[in-house]
């Protein structure tokens, strides 16, 4: 019989991939510098996100990847990145809320919230919606807000 614990599994929360670099649309690479206890995701253009710890365990790797993924939301997007993701002004982007992996982009609000709802119904995965406006992503909503009115 398998032992049951109250510890949640990290498996579902692991980013499956890294988002493209917001600066150049390049792919980030995980690099470690043991002498400085630095672990980073680095792009060829120089964009870099780091964590500092003597080791890089599974949880810390998840944090590092999530921080890299969040940079797509926090920074101004280059034209190369917008082109690579096929984005135009007002495009809607849905991210996995647990690690900010970009899931999909949409042209209409209805398509975006329908995707968020289907994803939640499938396996209770939460997501967050942003809209591209003048090279920056603006927060719109978290999938939980789709059902707020139903519980009031």
Secondary structure, DSSP 8 states (H G I E B T S, - for coil): -----S---SGGGS-SS----TTTS---EEEEEGGGTEEEEE-TTS-EEEEE-SS--HHHHHHHHHHHHHHHHHS---HHHHHHTT--TT-EEEEETTT--EEEEESSHHHHHHHHHHHHHHH---EEEEEEETTEEEEEEEGGGGSHHHH-
